[in-house]
Amino acid sequence: MTDPDILKMERFGTLNPSVLPRRIGTCLYCDSPLYDDMPELTESTDGMFCDLTCCHEHYGIGRR
């Protein structure tokens, strides 16, 4: 029989799975999954984006 701590480490990479990033949605522009630990996460009044570039592309900012 295998130790429960070893099984947790193999499955989650940590002994405390509650510290793992949580999925909180998808990017409105590129449909990438968004996690609560993403440093470039950008929120607008319409929703969330994975970074500022996707936000600008979605709204057409910077296009001529």
C-alpha positions, 0 to 999 in steps of 0.5 A: 500500500502506498502512503497517502502523502506520496499519492497526493504528491504524484497527483497534485505536485504538492501535499496541499492541493488547495494552493493550486491555481483555480480556473476562473474563466476564459479569455474573451478574445482567445478563449484561453483558460484563466487562472486566479494566479495569472500575473497578466490577468486583465479585467474590463467591464465586459469580462476578463482577458489573459493579458493586456494584448488580448484586451486591446485586440478585443476592443480594437485599441491601437489599430489604424 
